[in-house]
Structures are given as C-alpha cells and as structure tokens.
Amino acid sequence: MKRISPHLAYRDKGIPDLVPPDEVLIVEIWLRGFVQERKVHVP
C-alpha cells in the first residue's frame, strides 16, 4: 500500500462526490510482469 499526500493528488479541490478536499489517497499497486532490459549500441 502506498500513501499519496494531497499536494501530489487532488489538493484542496478534490473530486465532488468522490474524493474530499485535502484527502490522503491510499493505493495498492500490483506488479503484473517484467520488461527485459535491452542494450542499445550507440556508435
């Protein structure tokens, strides 16, 4: 779980009927897979 403070989210505006003003958002992030690193040759 990750906490996102209001200054990084919706600030004092919020979203009417969904997110109150100055609310701390708590999100859950799921890792679905990996992308392999590709090496780029720069001449």
PDB file of N, CA, C and O in Angstrom, chain B, residues numbered from 101:
ATOM      1  N   MET B 101       0.846  -1.175   0.000  1.00  0.00           N
ATOM      2  CA  MET B 101       0.000   0.000   0.000  1.00  0.00           C
ATOM      3  C   MET B 101       0.893   1.241   0.000  1.00  0.00           C
ATOM      4  O   MET B 101       1.963   1.259   0.609  1.00  0.00           O
ATOM      5  N   LYS B 102       0.441   2.241  -0.676  1.00  0.00           N
ATOM      6  CA  LYS B 102       1.194   3.494  -0.794  1.00  0.00           C
ATOM      7  C   LYS B 102       0.270   4.647  -0.442  1.00  0.00           C
ATOM      8  O   LYS B 102      -0.888   4.671  -0.859  1.00  0.00           O
ATOM      9  N   ARG B 103       0.773   5.591   0.316  1.00  0.00           N
ATOM     10  CA  ARG B 103       0.011   6.794   0.682  1.00  0.00           C
ATOM     11  C   ARG B 103       0.454   7.950  -0.204  1.00  0.00           C
ATOM     12  O   ARG B 103       1.650   8.195  -0.364  1.00  0.00           O
ATOM     13  N   ILE B 104      -0.504   8.654  -0.775  1.00  0.00           N
ATOM     14  CA  ILE B 104      -0.216   9.804  -1.623  1.00  0.00           C
ATOM     15  C   ILE B 104      -0.819  11.028  -0.953  1.00  0.00           C
ATOM     16  O   ILE B 104      -2.033  11.120  -0.770  1.00  0.00           O
ATOM     17  N   SER B 105       0.052  11.969  -0.588  1.00  0.00           N
ATOM     18  CA  SER B 105      -0.421  13.147   0.135  1.00  0.00           C
ATOM     19  C   SER B 105      -1.217  14.073  -0.796  1.00  0.00           C
ATOM     20  O   SER B 105      -1.061  14.013  -2.016  1.00  0.00           O
ATOM     21  N   PRO B 106      -2.061  14.919  -0.221  1.00  0.00           N
ATOM     22  CA  PRO B 106      -2.930  15.791  -1.023  1.00  0.00           C
ATOM     23  C   PRO B 106      -2.183  16.693  -2.002  1.00  0.00           C
ATOM     24  O   PRO B 106      -2.695  16.973  -3.086  1.00  0.00           O
ATOM     25  N   HIS B 107      -0.980  17.154  -1.641  1.00  0.00           N
ATOM     26  CA  HIS B 107      -0.268  18.070  -2.547  1.00  0.00           C
ATOM     27  C   HIS B 107       0.183  17.366  -3.827  1.00  0.00           C
ATOM     28  O   HIS B 107       0.508  18.034  -4.808  1.00  0.00           O
ATOM     29  N   LEU B 108       0.209  16.021  -3.838  1.00  0.00           N
ATOM     30  CA  LEU B 108       0.549  15.276  -5.045  1.00  0.00           C
ATOM     31  C   LEU B 108      -0.686  14.725  -5.751  1.00  0.00           C
ATOM     32  O   LEU B 108      -0.595  14.219  -6.870  1.00  0.00           O
ATOM     33  N   ALA B 109      -1.828  14.825  -5.101  1.00  0.00           N
ATOM     34  CA  ALA B 109      -3.047  14.251  -5.679  1.00  0.00           C
ATOM     35  C   ALA B 109      -4.018  15.354  -6.111  1.00  0.00           C
ATOM     36  O   ALA B 109      -3.763  16.058  -7.088  1.00  0.00           O
ATOM     37  N   TYR B 110      -5.118  15.504  -5.390  1.00  0.00           N
ATOM     38  CA  TYR B 110      -6.185  16.421  -5.817  1.00  0.00           C
ATOM     39  C   TYR B 110      -6.204  17.745  -5.051  1.00  0.00           C
ATOM     40  O   TYR B 110      -7.074  18.588  -5.271  1.00  0.00           O
ATOM     41  N   ARG B 111      -5.233  17.915  -4.147  1.00  0.00           N
ATOM     42  CA  ARG B 111      -5.086  19.153  -3.369  1.00  0.00           C
ATOM     43  C   ARG B 111      -6.367  19.545  -2.660  1.00  0.00           C
ATOM     44  O   ARG B 111      -7.084  18.689  -2.141  1.00  0.00           O
ATOM     45  N   ASP B 112      -6.657  20.840  -2.637  1.00  0.00           N
ATOM     46  CA  ASP B 112      -7.847  21.331  -1.926  1.00  0.00           C
ATOM     47  C   ASP B 112      -9.099  21.280  -2.787  1.00  0.00           C
ATOM     48  O   ASP B 112     -10.177  21.659  -2.330  1.00  0.00           O
ATOM     49  N   LYS B 113      -8.973  20.814  -4.034  1.00  0.00           N
ATOM     50  CA  LYS B 113     -10.131  20.740  -4.925  1.00  0.00           C
ATOM     51  C   LYS B 113     -10.910  19.449  -4.729  1.00  0.00           C
ATOM     52  O   LYS B 113     -12.140  19.472  -4.672  1.00  0.00           O
ATOM     53  N   GLY B 114     -10.213  18.330  -4.626  1.00  0.00           N
ATOM     54  CA  GLY B 114     -10.884  17.046  -4.536  1.00  0.00           C
ATOM     55  C   GLY B 114     -11.638  16.744  -5.827  1.00  0.00           C
ATOM     56  O   GLY B 114     -11.414  17.382  -6.856  1.00  0.00           O
ATOM     57  N   ILE B 115     -12.522  15.776  -5.759  1.00  0.00           N
ATOM     58  CA  ILE B 115     -13.430  15.461  -6.862  1.00  0.00           C
ATOM     59  C   ILE B 115     -14.818  15.382  -6.237  1.00  0.00           C
ATOM     60  O   ILE B 115     -15.064  14.513  -5.400  1.00  0.00           O
ATOM     61  N   PRO B 116     -15.722  16.266  -6.623  1.00  0.00           N
ATOM     62  CA  PRO B 116     -17.049  16.288  -5.995  1.00  0.00           C
ATOM     63  C   PRO B 116     -17.705  14.907  -5.989  1.00  0.00           C
ATOM     64  O   PRO B 116     -17.703  14.198  -6.995  1.00  0.00           O
ATOM     65  N   ASP B 117     -18.261  14.542  -4.839  1.00  0.00           N
ATOM     66  CA  ASP B 117     -18.969  13.281  -4.611  1.00  0.00           C
ATOM     67  C   ASP B 117     -18.078  12.042  -4.743  1.00  0.00           C
ATOM     68  O   ASP B 117     -18.593  10.926  -4.802  1.00  0.00           O
ATOM     69  N   LEU B 118     -16.746  12.218  -4.791  1.00  0.00           N
ATOM     70  CA  LEU B 118     -15.859  11.065  -4.909  1.00  0.00           C
ATOM     71  C   LEU B 118     -14.670  11.157  -3.958  1.00  0.00           C
ATOM     72  O   LEU B 118     -14.459  10.262  -3.139  1.00  0.00           O
ATOM     73  N   VAL B 119     -13.890  12.238  -4.061  1.00  0.00           N
ATOM     74  CA  VAL B 119     -12.709  12.431  -3.218  1.00  0.00           C
ATOM     75  C   VAL B 119     -12.840  13.780  -2.510  1.00  0.00           C
ATOM     76  O   VAL B 119     -12.899  14.819  -3.169  1.00  0.00           O
ATOM     77  N   PRO B 120     -12.887  13.775  -1.170  1.00  0.00           N
ATOM     78  CA  PRO B 120     -12.975  15.040  -0.427  1.00  0.00           C
ATOM     79  C   PRO B 120     -11.708  15.877  -0.597  1.00  0.00           C
ATOM     80  O   PRO B 120     -10.648  15.332  -0.902  1.00  0.00           O
ATOM     81  N   PRO B 121     -11.804  17.198  -0.403  1.00  0.00           N
ATOM     82  CA  PRO B 121     -10.625  18.065  -0.470  1.00  0.00           C
ATOM     83  C   PRO B 121      -9.570  17.659   0.566  1.00  0.00           C
ATOM     84  O   PRO B 121      -9.911  17.195   1.654  1.00  0.00           O
ATOM     85  N   ASP B 122      -8.302  17.834   0.228  1.00  0.00           N
ATOM     86  CA  ASP B 122      -7.167  17.564   1.123  1.00  0.00           C
ATOM     87  C   ASP B 122      -7.158  16.143   1.676  1.00  0.00           C
ATOM     88  O   ASP B 122      -6.730  15.930   2.810  1.00  0.00           O
ATOM     89  N   GLU B 123      -7.615  15.185   0.909  1.00  0.00           N
ATOM     90  CA  GLU B 123      -7.657  13.784   1.346  1.00  0.00           C
ATOM     91  C   GLU B 123      -6.358  13.066   0.998  1.00  0.00           C
ATOM     92  O   GLU B 123      -5.804  13.272  -0.082  1.00  0.00           O
ATOM     93  N   VAL B 124      -5.872  12.229   1.904  1.00  0.00           N
ATOM     94  CA  VAL B 124      -4.716  11.376   1.630  1.00  0.00           C
ATOM     95  C   VAL B 124      -5.242  10.154   0.897  1.00  0.00           C
ATOM     96  O   VAL B 124      -6.155   9.482   1.378  1.00  0.00           O
ATOM     97  N   LEU B 125      -4.668   9.865  -0.269  1.00  0.00           N
ATOM     98  CA  LEU B 125      -5.092   8.701  -1.038  1.00  0.00           C
ATOM     99  C   LEU B 125      -4.234   7.505  -0.650  1.00  0.00           C
ATOM    100  O   LEU B 125      -3.021   7.635  -0.481  1.00  0.00           O
ATOM    101  N   ILE B 126      -4.856   6.351  -0.509  1.00  0.00           N
ATOM    102  CA  ILE B 126      -4.141   5.114  -0.227  1.00  0.00           C
ATOM    103  C   ILE B 126      -4.393   4.187  -1.407  1.00  0.00           C
ATOM    104  O   ILE B 126      -5.537   3.840  -1.703  1.00  0.00           O
ATOM    105  N   VAL B 127      -3.313   3.789  -2.079  1.00  0.00           N
ATOM    106  CA  VAL B 127      -3.445   2.967  -3.278  1.00  0.00           C
ATOM    107  C   VAL B 127      -2.683   1.656  -3.091  1.00  0.00           C
ATOM    108  O   VAL B 127      -1.725   1.579  -2.322  1.00  0.00           O
ATOM    109  N   GLU B 128      -3.126   0.642  -3.803  1.00  0.00           N
ATOM    110  CA  GLU B 128      -2.464  -0.647  -3.808  1.00  0.00           C
ATOM    111  C   GLU B 128      -1.942  -0.876  -5.221  1.00  0.00           C
ATOM    112  O   GLU B 128      -2.688  -0.737  -6.190  1.00  0.00           O
ATOM    113  N   ILE B 129      -0.670  -1.224  -5.339  1.00  0.00           N
ATOM    114  CA  ILE B 129      -0.035  -1.389  -6.642  1.00  0.00           C
ATOM    115  C   ILE B 129       0.344  -2.861  -6.814  1.00  0.00           C
ATOM    116  O   ILE B 129       0.976  -3.455  -5.940  1.00  0.00           O
ATOM    117  N   TRP B 130      -0.048  -3.437  -7.946  1.00  0.00           N
ATOM    118  CA  TRP B 130       0.268  -4.832  -8.255  1.00  0.00           C
ATOM    119  C   TRP B 130       1.259  -4.880  -9.410  1.00  0.00           C
ATOM    120  O   TRP B 130       1.075  -4.204 -10.423  1.00  0.00           O
ATOM    121  N   LEU B 131       2.298  -5.670  -9.257  1.00  0.00           N
ATOM    122  CA  LEU B 131       3.269  -5.881 -10.322  1.00  0.00           C
ATOM    123  C   LEU B 131       2.763  -7.026 -11.190  1.00  0.00           C
ATOM    124  O   LEU B 131       2.577  -8.141 -10.703  1.00  0.00           O
ATOM    125  N   ARG B 132       2.542  -6.758 -12.464  1.00  0.00           N
ATOM    126  CA  ARG B 132       1.997  -7.773 -13.366  1.00  0.00           C
ATOM    127  C   ARG B 132       3.061  -8.472 -14.190  1.00  0.00           C
ATOM    128  O   ARG B 132       2.805  -9.541 -14.743  1.00  0.00           O
ATOM    129  N   GLY B 133       4.231  -7.901 -14.284  1.00  0.00           N
ATOM    130  CA  GLY B 133       5.280  -8.550 -15.060  1.00  0.00           C
ATOM    131  C   GLY B 133       6.517  -7.680 -15.137  1.00  0.00           C
ATOM    132  O   GLY B 133       6.572  -6.579 -14.590  1.00  0.00           O
ATOM    133  N   PHE B 134       7.515  -8.216 -15.839  1.00  0.00           N
ATOM    134  CA  PHE B 134       8.776  -7.520 -16.024  1.00  0.00           C
ATOM    135  C   PHE B 134       9.011  -7.278 -17.512  1.00  0.00           C
ATOM    136  O   PHE B 134       8.569  -8.063 -18.351  1.00  0.00           O
ATOM    137  N   VAL B 135       9.687  -6.222 -17.826  1.00  0.00           N
ATOM    138  CA  VAL B 135      10.131  -5.960 -19.190  1.00  0.00           C
ATOM    139  C   VAL B 135      11.641  -6.124 -19.182  1.00  0.00           C
ATOM    140  O   VAL B 135      12.339  -5.500 -18.384  1.00  0.00           O
ATOM    141  N   GLN B 136      12.138  -6.964 -20.071  1.00  0.00           N
ATOM    142  CA  GLN B 136      13.581  -7.187 -20.105  1.00  0.00           C
ATOM    143  C   GLN B 136      14.304  -5.953 -20.627  1.00  0.00           C
ATOM    144  O   GLN B 136      13.834  -5.254 -21.524  1.00  0.00           O
ATOM    145  N   GLU B 137      15.460  -5.716 -20.032  1.00  0.00           N
ATOM    146  CA  GLU B 137      16.293  -4.590 -20.448  1.00  0.00           C
ATOM    147  C   GLU B 137      16.935  -4.900 -21.801  1.00  0.00           C
ATOM    148  O   GLU B 137      17.448  -5.997 -22.024  1.00  0.00           O
ATOM    149  N   ARG B 138      16.897  -3.936 -22.677  1.00  0.00           N
ATOM    150  CA  ARG B 138      17.558  -4.073 -23.974  1.00  0.00           C
ATOM    151  C   ARG B 138      18.780  -3.155 -24.008  1.00  0.00           C
ATOM    152  O   ARG B 138      18.701  -1.982 -23.645  1.00  0.00           O
ATOM    153  N   LYS B 139      19.877  -3.695 -24.437  1.00  0.00           N
ATOM    154  CA  LYS B 139      21.089  -2.880 -24.542  1.00  0.00           C
ATOM    155  C   LYS B 139      21.115  -2.226 -25.906  1.00  0.00           C
ATOM    156  O   LYS B 139      20.947  -2.886 -26.931  1.00  0.00           O
ATOM    157  N   VAL B 140      21.327  -0.931 -25.907  1.00  0.00           N
ATOM    158  CA  VAL B 140      21.344  -0.151 -27.147  1.00  0.00           C
ATOM    159  C   VAL B 140      22.789   0.213 -27.451  1.00  0.00           C
ATOM    160  O   VAL B 140      23.500   0.757 -26.606  1.00  0.00           O
ATOM    161  N   HIS B 141      23.209  -0.095 -28.668  1.00  0.00           N
ATOM    162  CA  HIS B 141      24.564   0.246 -29.086  1.00  0.00           C
ATOM    163  C   HIS B 141      24.556   1.630 -29.731  1.00  0.00           C
ATOM    164  O   HIS B 141      23.871   1.855 -30.729  1.00  0.00           O
ATOM    165  N   VAL B 142      25.315   2.546 -29.158  1.00  0.00           N
ATOM    166  CA  VAL B 142      25.423   3.897 -29.700  1.00  0.00           C
ATOM    167  C   VAL B 142      26.840   4.048 -30.265  1.00  0.00           C
ATOM    168  O   VAL B 142      27.821   3.981 -29.524  1.00  0.00           O
ATOM    169  N   PRO B 143      26.937   4.253 -31.585  1.00  0.00           N
ATOM    170  CA  PRO B 143      28.286   4.366 -32.201  1.00  0.00           C
ATOM    171  C   PRO B 143      29.007   5.648 -31.788  1.00  0.00           C
ATOM    172  O   PRO B 143      30.136   5.887 -32.216  1.00  0.00           O
TER     173      PRO B 143
END
